[in-house]
């Protein structure tokens, strides 16, 4: 599991779950390092390709652009650095 430094990831219930599931290893990301966080890269890519400076006037006009982008450049296409 990859987690950022949010307190919830180190809360009592989270720690209990991790102890009960020893197959999982927690990989902590640096305090602020979006380049090392795959979900930040995925959201950033979608923002760069679809929602930044778009000409759409209504949200429902933008949704097909985002769906098309995700279909072509789905989660497996996001560069991974870990």
C-alpha positions in Angstrom: 0.0 0.0 0.0 1.2 3.5 -0.8 0.0 6.2 1.6 0.7 9.9 2.0 1.4 11.4 5.5 -2.3 11.9 6.4 -2.9 11.2 10.1 -5.7 8.7 9.2 -3.1 6.3 7.7 -1.4 6.0 11.1 -4.5 6.0 13.2 -5.3 3.1 15.6 -7.7 1.3 13.3 -5.4 1.5 10.3 -2.5 0.1 12.4 -4.7 -2.7 13.7 -5.6 -3.6 10.1 -2.0 -3.6 9.0 -1.0 -5.9 11.8 -3.9 -8.3 10.9 -2.8 -8.3 7.2 1.0 -8.9 7.3 1.1 -9.4 3.5 0.7 -5.7 3.0 3.6 -3.3 3.3 3.0 0.4 3.9 5.1 2.6 1.6 4.9 6.2 2.9 5.3 9.0 0.4 7.3 12.1 1.3 5.4 15.0 3.0 4.8 16.8 -0.3 5.8 14.9 -3.4 3.0 14.7 -6.0 5.5 13.4 -8.5 5.9 10.2 -6.4 2.1 9.7 -6.0 0.5 7.9 -8.9 -3.0 9.2 -8.4 -1.7 12.8 -8.4 0.0 12.1 -11.8 -3.3 10.6 -13.1 -5.3 13.6 -12.0 -2.7 16.0 -13.2 -2.6 14.4 -16.6 -6.4 14.5 -16.9 -6.4 18.2 -15.9 -3.6 19.0 -18.4 -5.3 17.2 -21.2 -9.0 17.9 -20.6 -9.9 20.5 -18.0 -7.2 23.1 -18.1 -8.2 26.0 -20.5 -11.0 24.1 -22.1 -13.5 25.9 -24.3 -16.6 24.2 -22.8 -19.4 26.3 -21.2 -21.2 23.5 -19.3 -19.9 20.6 -17.3 -21.9 18.1 -19.2 -20.1 19.2 -22.4 -16.8 18.5 -20.7 -17.6 15.0 -19.3 -17.3 13.2 -22.7 -13.8 14.7 -23.2 -12.7 13.3 -19.9 -14.3 9.9 -20.6 -12.6 9.8 -24.0 -9.2 10.7 -22.4 -9.6 8.0 -19.7 -10.6 5.4 -22.3 -7.5 6.1 -24.5 -5.1 6.9 -21.6 -6.5 4.8 -18.9 -4.9 4.1 -15.5 -2.4 1.7 -17.0 -1.0 4.5 -19.2 0.0 6.8 -16.4 3.8 6.9 -16.0 5.0 5.2 -12.8 8.1 6.1 -10.9 7.8 3.8 -7.9 
